Amino acid sequence: MPRKSMLNSKVLSGSRRILLGLGTLWAGLMIVTSGPRSVEGLTPPRETSAPATTEADAILEDVPADDPPEVLWQVLSGLDYMTGDVSAELQQFVGKEVKIPGFMVPLEDFAEDVSEFLLVPYVGACVHTPPPPPNQLVYVEMDGDEKTPVTYWDPIWIHGTLEIEETTNVYGQVSFKVSGIEVQPYEW
């Protein structure tokens, strides 16, 4: 092969690598600058007839008997995962049926339906970024090994019994466990 065409071949190969690198950099910047998609703050405030002393009291007063109370991520942060101290607000929900909004991170690779997964406050938590702190991760195990379809990008509500239980998985430490009864799409 003549020296000139060998040189052109190397230049083309280098150009392809540069273009591929620039494309990867652009895609990464788009992901980073778009920010995490989160369900935090998307639940409209509830109206109550009597003043409540805490946010948890307000939620519990206004929940119909057949609908479990909503527990948002700021309430879950009431667990000090370093000391094990639990806020009074969070303690009201421990051992009770609740519903928590979030995004699913399956623990089974390439599965379409799963019986266990992590519930996280924003898209991509644990997978493409450092994981949130343990008090912002919920391990969900569906009752009776029931399986639920995997949804990566769409938020869900998980209904189940909330427990403070430390577990460890491939993504790190988790402070909460929910025995899942039902998974529903999150309504905006």
Helices and strands as residue ranges (DSSP letters): H 3-34, H 55-62, H 73-76, H 88-91, E 97-106, E 113-114, E 116-120, G 134-136, E 138-142, G 143-145, E 148-149, E 156-169, E 172-185
